[in-house]
Amino acid sequence: MGLVHADLGTWAAVLWQSFGNTMLGYGAWGFLLARYPAATVSPWSLLVPVFGMAASAVLLGEALPIWKLTAAGLILTGLAITVIGPRLRGSLAQA
């Protein structure tokens, strides 16, 4: 029933989700993995839900209750510890 009533905007969204996101996402992922080690690139995939929440708030006007902001903050904190922590430890050890 839904396919019968799908308009052009619906089909454009399906096309974007199936082709655009896939090609851009995997293209960027492959580009980065070809240039950097997987251990360097993979932690950044944790930002996917943060960008998803932010985009839905900006583009669709969805609410960002405190629990979502807290979750995003925890993700960003964990990512900062994971990415910056070893570098900071290495520079402190050299000093």
PyMOL commands that set and color helices and strands:
alter all, ss='L'
color gray80, all
select helices_A, chain A and resi 8-35+38-60+66-94
alter helices_A, ss='H'
color red, helices_A
deselect
rebuild
show_as cartoon
